[in-house]
């Protein structure tokens, strides 16, 4: 490892300023990515490349340690903005004809709520660095990828510039396609090629989405997850509609939302069952984590523990007050949610470190189940409590990945923590401001929403189940849900085995997401993943150097244009 030069100020003014800029960009653009795809691609690597470009504008004396401050800011803001899925779930519940729900969260309310919960998650995660990153040396693959990217950009000279050029080319191409299509065109050639089911497949949106963002996301996700999502898309958008028509569940005049309202239940069952099964299989993790916490040591270079304790007290009280005064949640409910978030966060951090899978969804669903028992029929409590858990989980996971990257290059943990604390409210402000614009421009609910947000549909759907029981389900959905739960459990058990054939086991998370995200998006993601797989097999060297930056550019270009379009609409310069 290249040692940090003596006297280097990694927490410099230019690093902080560039970090603030990248945090604003990532926080504003990430909601569109999440709401469209149903998950968030690796933001650490994208932030590192943006940091390389930003620092290069301010100074030629670029270095990896300052860039780690910048990528930390981008990661923190983006993963805080990930909680746009909860805001979308609120809108879905407000529009649902099957439940009585009328909680409207204003931008200021969401900013205050997400800031308090996000800062609490950062502070709670600070003492865990020594245990998870230093003592147990958990890999946190996304953090390692960011660390490797920081090293490459700081070490290879011309190759680093070529990698940055690949990111720029990808961004320009993606932005250009987005501007030409306005994200509205879908090439629907499957029905005509197959010669069957034209009306059904056109209704369910089978085809190809003109989106290079989806191509870039597929390149990063990997072939196994892409194949699993494609299998789920075929089941949800081709097989299910024909079966539901045959058995009279769908009327001949059905629309795509009718299909989604049915398939969301087995999809939700598979996602929840898979996530909770993964937690059960790792139950010993929780015991081991609490046992080892007492031996964790804190160095002088860490964020002071006294500040952690004081910060947790302040942000915890602030969260209680915000949820009581602004959102009407009883004090005891917020306190219980915070207390339960701690063990769930510890499990989530270990699962993420070992598998690179952040179980935010499963944690939130588990909290929904708990409050379904503690406050039966109270949908607002269910959603707000699970939202607290989700926000704590996202920010704690972001910090631990940044700690892993910092450990690789010798960054100061306290400076990474400072930057996380600064950037988290920026992410909260960005999502609070951007989400209403994205919702009004592209649509979240309705017959054919531009942003499907499958995580939000699962979150809202689970709340409906807990509030109304099986009577809220359409015909046959409960049977499909039970089957999906069983399949999700089996697949999760199989993928936990250490054997070569595990690579052929479908991911229950991938299958579930594929059933919820529009087919046209999933198919393009698969094409991107397949192309990247071929590239790696044909030329591993060039793929290693340029695949990730190119994919990052393809993601960033469309996402940034998607942010600009709503702003132009608001300013009256563009008609949606």
Secondary structure by P-SEA (a helix, b strand, c coil): ccccccccccccaaaaaaaaaaaaaaaacaaaaaaaccccccaaaaaaaaaaaaaaaacccccaaaaaaaaaaaaaaaaaaccaaaaaaaaaaaaccccbbbbbbcaaaaaaaaaaaaaaaaaaaccccccccccccccaaaaaaaaaaaaaaaccaaaaaaaaaaaaaaaaaaaaaaaaccccccccccccccccaaaaaaaaccbbbccaaaaaaaaaacaaaaaaaaaaaaacccaaaaaaaaaccccccccaaaaaaaaaaaaaaaaaaaaaaaaaaaaaaaaaaaaaccccccccccccaaaaaaaaaaaaaaaaaaaaccccccaaaaaaaaaaaaaaaaaaaaaaaaccccaaaaaaaaaaaaaaaacccaaaaaaaaaaaaaaaaaaaaaaaaaaaaaaaccccaaaaaaaaaaaaaaaaaaaaacaaaaaaacccccccccccaaaaaaaaaaaaaaaccccccccaaaaaaaaaaaaaaaaaaaaacccccccccccaaaaaaaacccaaaaaaaaaaaaaaaaaaaacaaaaaccaaaaaaaaaaaaaaaaaaaaaaaaaccccc
